[in-house]
């Protein structure tokens, strides 16, 4: 399931790729949705699905989703044969939510260098403009890291991009069917509006980096990498242990949200 040379070039040029055939269909999609219901049933009363962050470290089910061979084939086409998983989270918008994800760049939040991370955005149910689909600004990843400012009260993020560095008229909405996914570069400008529909918007987000990418452990001392393809000849980052329990909470609980999409 490698990407074609044309698809790779499109990703390099635009900073994202969508419209690929869904990886999770039929029984696989049903199991994905059932797993989500199971994992969310483990939340405490003061938690929401967006607090399920880095649970791939303790739940083998989430870890296995992140190791879906077809997904890894696509990521390998972009990062090369040697890369690791380091991040996962659910990004969920309930019906009629006014919360927005402001325009931002993921790489602004992450103490990683060099910037060489691919995000996989998996839709568990249909995602479209009505329920707050992600929007991207094509080719904005080529501008480097842009200055951010403190975000407004309706934002789920702490910071947002300063205006004047891009045009929202160029935005493309990424409508993704259930079981489908998109890929995007860590520097692309993106965001999303509120959910005005009667449906939930549920995305499972996975972050993969080439082994050359080092995390600044002084800024993120809990960072762990999980080799999912190839060999790590750099040994820049601490390695995590593959979880054995199918569904398990991490020891840490609710956290302050700092990144999204």
N, C-alpha and C positions, 0 to 999 in steps of 0.2 A: 504493500500500500504506500509506496514512496510517492512523493509529490513529483509531478513532471517538471521539466526544466522551465516551462512557461509559468507554471504555478509558483515555483521558487522565485522566478524573476518578478512576478506580480507581487509577491510578499516583500521582496527586497525593495521594490519601487514604492509600494503603497504603505507598507508597515503593518499589513494585516492580510488575512485570507479567510474567506467565508464561502459558503455555497458548496462545500464538499459533501459527499454522501454521509448520512448519519452513521455513526459507528454502533450505536445502541439501538437495535430494532427488535421487534417481536418479544421473545422471552427475555432477552438481555435488557431491553428497556423496562419491562415489567419488574425485573429483579433490581434494576437501578432505582426505580421509584419505590419499591418495597423497602430497599435498604435505607433510603432517605427517611421513610416513615419510622423505621426502627431507630435510626441514629438520633432523630429529633425527639423521640420518646424518652431519651436519656437526659434531656435537658432539665435543669432545675427551673423552679417557678419564676425566678427572676432573670432567666436567660431566654434568648431567641435563637433561631437557626443561624443568624450571622455570628453567633459566638462559637460556632463549630469551626475553629481555626487550628490548623496543624494536627487535627485528630488522625491523620494518616500515620502518625507516630505510634498510636496505641490501638487503632482499629484496622485489622487486616483487610476488612472489606473495603475501606477507603483506600488503603495502600494498593490493593489489587485493581481497583478502578483506575488508579493513576498509572498502573503498569499494563493497561490494556494494550496488547501488541500493535493493533492498528494505529492507535494514538501515538505510540512511541515511534512507529515507522515514519509518520508525518513529521514529528519533532526532529527525528534524526536527519531528515532531509534538510532541515534548517540549521541545526546546531552541529552536525557532524556525528561521528560514531560514538563519541565519548561525552556523556552528559548525565546530570543528576537531577533528581527531584528534591526541592527544598521547601515548597510552600503549597498549602491547600486551604481552601475555605469555601463555605457556602455563602453566596450573596443572594438574599431573598427579599422580595418586596411583596408585602401583603396587599390584597385588593384595596383600592382607594387610598393608597399611601401617598402622602405629599412629599416624602423624603426624596431628595435628589442626590445624584452623584455628580459633583461639579466637574468641569473640564480640568483634567490633570494628567500627569505622566506618572506611571508606576515607578519608574527609575528614580524619580525625585525622592521617594520615600525609602528606598533600599540602599543600605551601605555596601553595595556590590560593585566590583570593578574587575575587568572592564564590563561595559554594558553589553551583555550577550545572553539575554533571557527571553524565552518564549512562554507566553501564557496561553493555556488551553482553556476555553470557556465552554462548558458543556451545559446544554439546556435539558433539564429533566422533564419539563413540559414546554409546550409551544411558547416561544418568546417573540413578541412583536412590538410595534410602536405603541399600541394601546396599553400594554402592561409594563412599559418602561424598558424597552430594549436598549442595549448599549449602542452608542453612536461614536464613530471615529472620524478624525480629520485625516484623510489620506495624505501621505507623504510628510506629515508633520514630524515624524521621527527623525527626519534629516536635519532638523534645526538644532539638535542637541538638547540639553536640559534647560528649560525655560524657567524664569523666576516665578515663584508661587507666593500667594498671600493667604492670610487667615480666611477660612471659608465662612459662609453665612449659617444661620441657625437651622435652616432646612436641609443642610448638607449632612451626609453621613461621613464625610471626611473632615480632617482638621484643616487642610489647605486646598486651595484651588489656584489655577493659573491666572496670572494677571491678564487683563484684556489687552487687545491690541497686537498680540503676537500670532493670531490665527483668525480665520473667518469661519463663523458657524454656518455660513451659507454653503460651505464645502462639506458639511457633515454628511456621513452615510450611516443609515440605520441598519444594524445587523439583525435581521429577522432570522431566527434559528428554530427549526422544528424540533419537537421532542426527540431526544437522542442524538441530535446534531451538535455541532461545535464550531467554534471559530478559533483562529490563531492570531495573536498580535504581539508586536514588538514592545519591549519594555519602555520605549521612549515615545510611542505614539500618543497624541493627544486624544483623550476619549472621556466620555461621561454619559449620563442617562437622566431622563426626566422621571417624574413620579409615575405611579401605577394608577391610571384612571379607570381600569377595567374591574370586572368582578372576579378575575382570575389571579392566582398567585404567579409570581415570577420567581423561578428557582434556578439558580446556576451553580454548578460545582466548578471551582476555579483551581487550576493546577499550574505551578510555576516550575520550569525546567531551565537549568543553566549549563553551558558547556563547562568542562572541568577546569578550564583556564580561569574561570570567574572565582574570585576570592571575596569572602565576606569579611568586613571589618568587625572582628569579634569584640572589640571594645565598645562598639555601638550596638551590637546585637550578640551578646554572649551566649544566648540559647540557640543560636543557629546550628542546624544539623543538615547534612546532605545525605541523600540516599542514591547510590549509583543504580541507575536503571538500564543503562546501555554502556557497553565498552569498558574501558580501563581508566582509572584515575592516576595518571603519571605525575600530576602536579602536587597532590596531597595538600591542598591549600586549606581545606575545611574539615572539621570534625565529622565523623560518619555516625549516622544513627543506626540502631538495631531494628531489623524488620520485625514488626509486631506479630504476635502469635495468636492473640485473642481476636475473634471475629469482630465483635463490637465492644469497645471499651473506651471510657472517658479518660482523658489525660488527668494528671494530678492537678494542674492549674484549671481554673474555672473561668468565670466571666472576665473579659479583658476590655480595655478601652480601644475602640476601633480607630485605626490610623490609616489603613489602606482599603481600597475597594476596586472592583471590576478587574 
